[in-house]
Amino acid sequence: MATLKKRPSWIDGYSLTTAEILYHLPDYPHLLQTFIWQQLDLFPHLPELKKFLAFWQTTLDGPVHSVTVMHRQLIKPADLRTVSGEFLLH
C-alpha cells in the first residue's frame, strides 16, 4: 500500500509565500528573466522555498541573480494603539 504524504495546510501554520526570482538566461547571461514561485510555506524559515532554490541550483542552467520574498507576515497592517497623552517638541 502506498503511503500518502500529508500536504501542508493553513492549520499547520503554513501560509502563502510568493517569491520573485530573477535569473540570468543561460544563452544570454547579460539578460535577466523573472520567475514567480508560489507555495504554502512556514515563515520565517521558508523550508519549501529553500528546497526549491536548492533544486534550481542543482538542476537548472540559469544562475539566480536575486530573490524577493513576499509573505503575509512581512506585509500586514501595522498594529495601532490609542495614545493617552501628547508630547510637544520644540
ABEGO torsion letter per residue (X at the ends): XBBBBBBBBAAAGBBBBBBBBBBBBAABAABBBBBBBBBBBBOAAGAAAAAAAAAAAAABABBBABBBBBBAAABBBBBBBBBABBBBBX
